C-alpha cells in the first residue's frame, strides 16, 4: 500500500505541519511501511495524489485547509482512505465557537464565552463592542480567532482598553472571534486514540517558561515542560479522561484527537478539540502515547489501521 504523508499546506501553521510530516514519514518507514511518499499540499494536490498512485493519505496537516474538513471532503470524493476525523467532525472541531456550543449542549463544562463577528464591528464599532464583551465575560479574558490553531490569533486581555485592539488583531485571521473568561489553573491536555471505542492516553500537564503556552513555547525545545502524569488527584484525572472521551465522541472524532483543559481547584473546564494534533519532536500527542509504551512508529501504524477501519 502506497501511503502519502500530506503536510505543509496553505495555513498559518504550515511550518509546523512540515515538521509533523517529516516526523511521520520517518516513523512510517521505521514501522515497516516501505512505500511512503511525502507530499507538500498545494493547488496541484489531486495531480500529486494520482501521479504518485497514493492509496492512503496520512494527514499531517494543521489549520485551515488541513483539519477543517476541506481536505477530508476532497479525499472522500477521490475515494481515498485517510487518517483522522471525517468531514463534519473536522469542520466542527476547528470551529471553536461550534465546539463550545456542543460542549454546552452535552453538559461539558467550559468557560463563559461570547462571539464577535465582523458584522457586529461594522454595526457598532470596536469600542462599543469591547465594552459589551467586557461586561459579559469580565477581565481578564482570552480572545481567539475562531478557526486558528497553535495559539495563532490569540490574545490575553487584562485591561478594558486592550479588548478592542485584541479583537481587531484576531480578525486579521478570522471573521468571527471567540472571547472567553480567563480561567487561572493547571493546563492539562488529554489525547484520545480510536474510532468507535476510543481510549484516553496519559494526561499531560503543561508548563511554560513564560507562563503562557503560546506558539513559541509549543515549538521551541526547552520552552515548555510536559509533566506526565499531571500533578492532580487521581479522581480529577479520571474525570478529565471521561470528559475528553465524551467531547471526542460528541463531535464525532475518529482516529486521534486532543482535548485541552484548564483545572481550577476541583473544577474542570474543557477549552477545545484538536483533530490533527502536532507530530513534531516537541508535540504532546506522541509524548502521551510514548508514556503508555506506544512508541512513535507503533503509533503511526495504529493510525493507519484505524483509517482503514472507518
N, C-alpha and C positions, 0 to 999 in steps of 0.2 A: 504494500500500500504506500503510495507516494503522499507524504504529508507536506503541506505548505504552511510555514510559520508566517502568519500575516502580522506585520509590525510597521512602525513608522507612522504613516497616515498623515492627515492634514490638521489634526487638532493641536491645541497649545501644549499637549503632553507628548508631542512627537519624540523628543529626545529620550524621555523615559521609556516610551514604547520600543524604541530601537534597542535600548539596553535589555528590556524584558525579552525581546525577540531573540537577541544574541544568546542570552542565558538559556532560553527554552530550546533553541536549536542545538546547543551543545548537550543539553540534558537528554534530548530525544536520541541523539547519537549514542550517548552513554547507556541509554536504556535498551539499545539494540535495534533501533529503527535506522536502517541504512539508507533509505531513500527519502531524504528530507531536503526541502528547498526553502530558503529564506526569501520572503517577498516583501519589498518595501511598497506599501499600498499607495497607489496613485490613481490617476484617471484611467490608466490602462489596465486596471486590475483584472477585468474579465479576460482580456487577451493573455495576461500573465498566467491566470489560472488554467486557461485552456491550453496555452502553449507549453506549460510545464506538466500538463496532464495530472493536475492535483486531484487526489481522491478524498482527502480530508483536510479541512482548514483548522489549524491550531491558532486561535486568536490571541495575540499578544498586543492587541491594540488598546488604547486608553482614550477616554474622552469622546468628543464629537466625531461622528462617522466611524467609531470603533466599538463603543459599548452602548450606543443609543438606539440600537435596533435596525439601523440602516444597512450595515454590512451583513447583519443576520438575515435581513429580508432579501438581499441580493443573493446570498448563498442558498437560501430556500428556493429561490427562483431557478438557480442553477442545479438544484437537487444535490448539493454537496453537504455532507455532514460537517459539523463544526463544534468546537469546544465551547462550553459556557452556556449561558441562558439564551432563550429564544427571543423573538422579535418583541413581544409585548412586555415580558419581564425586563428586558434590557432598556426599553423606552421608559418604563415606569421608574426603574431604579436610578437612572441617570437624572431624572427629573426630581430634584429634591423636594419640590412642593407637592408633587403627586405622592411621593414616598411618605411624606409627613401626614398627608391626608389618610393614606392607607393605615399608617400606624395608629392614628386616632380612631379609625373605624374598627380596627382589630383590638383595641384596648392595650396597645403597646405604648408605654409612657414615653413622651418626647417633650422637649422644652417648648414653651409657649412661642408661637410664631405668627407672623403676618407676611403679606405679599405686596410688593410694589411693582407695577408694570410701567412701561414707557407711556402708556395712555394716561395713567394716573399723574405722571410727571407733566405731561403736556397739558392736562386739565388744571392742575393745582400748583405745579412748580415744586422744586426740591425743598424749599424752606418750609412750606405748609405741610408737605408730606412727611418731612423729617420730624416735625412736631407731633403729628398724629402717631407716627411709628413709635416714638419715644414714650408717648403717653400710654400706648398699649403694651409694649414689650419691656419697657423700662431701660435703665442703664446700669451696668454695661450690657451690650448687645453684640451679636455676631451678624455681619452682613455677608451674604453668599450669593454669587452668581448662580442661577438656578441649575445649569447643566454642565458645570465645570468640575473637574476633579483635581487631585493633587494640591488642594488648597489654593488653586488659581482663582482669582477674583474674590478673595475673602478678606474681610477686614474686621478688626475688633474695635468697637466704638466705646469709649469711656466718658466722652463729654457730648452734650447735645449738639454742639456746633460741628462735631465730626460726622454726624449722621448723614447730612446731605451730600458731602463730598464722598463718603463711603458708598452710598447708593449710586452716585454718578459714576464712580470708578468701576463698580460691579457691572453697571450697564454697558461698559465697553466690551464686555464678554457675552452678555445675555440681555434679552428684552425684559425678562422677569427676574426679580430679585427676592430672595428669601431673607427675612430678618427674624432672628430668634433671640430669646432671652439667653444671656450668657450664664452658663452654669459652671461654677468652680468645683472641681473634683478630680477624681482619678480617671485618666483616659485609658480605656480598655477596648481592644478590638477582638472580635470573635469571628474566626474563619470557619466556614461551613463547606463540607465536601459531600457531593452526592446528588442524586436525582429525586426519586420519589420518597426515599427514606434517608434523608441527608443526616450526616453526623457532624457535631461541632468538634473542631480541633482544639488544641490547647489555647486558652486565653492568653493574651499578651497585654501587659501594662506598658504604656508608652510614656517615656520621659524625654525631654529635650534640653539641651544646653541653654537655650534661650528662654525656656518655659513655654514656648509655643511650637506645636508640631506642624511647622509650615513646610513649604516646598524645599527650602534649604536643609531643614532638619531631616526630612524624609530621605533625601537622596545624597547627602554628604556623609561619608563614613566618619563616625566619631561624634556626630552632632546630636544623635539620639540613642537611647538605650531601650532595648526590648527586654522586659522583665517577665520571665516565664517560670512558674505561674505568677499571676499578679498578687500583690500584697493585700489580698482581700479575704474575708472569711469564706470558707468553703461553701456555705449556704448561699452567699451572694454570688459566687462564681457559678453555681449550678443554675441559679435564676437567670443569670446573663446568658448562659448557654441555651436555656429553654426559650428565652425571648429571641435569641439570634435565629434559632431554627424556625420559630413561629413567624418572624419577619421574613425570612428566606422563602418559606412556603407561601406566605400571604401575597408576596409579589410574584411568585411563580418561578423563582430562580431554579436553575439546573447547573450541574457540573460543579461549579465553585462560586463562592461569594464571600464577602467580608462585611460584617455589620459593626459599625463603630458606636461606642457607648461612652457616656460620662456617668460616673458614680459619685453622687454627693451624699456622704454619710451612708445610709442604707437605701437611698432612693436611686433607682437605675433609670437612666434616660437613653433611649435609642436615638441616634442622630441621623444616620443614613446608611445606605447599602451600596457597596461597590461590586458589580458583577464580573469585572475583569481586573482583579487586584494586581498590583505590580509583581513582577517575577525577577527583579534585579537582586544583586547580592546583598542589598540592604532592605529588601522587602519583607513585609510582615507575614504574608500567607505561607511562603516557603519555610520561614522560621517556625511557624506554628506546627506545620507538618513534620518538620525535622525533629522537633521536641518529642513528637509521638512516635519517632522511629521511622518516619516516611522520608527517605532521602529524596532529593530533587529529581533524579531520573525515575524513581518509582512513582513520584507524584505526577509527573507529566504522562507517564504510562497509564496511570489511573484515569487521568483526564481524557486521554484518547479513548479509552474503553467506555467511559461514561458518555462520551459524544456518540459512540456507535450504539449505545443503548436507547437513545432518545427516540 
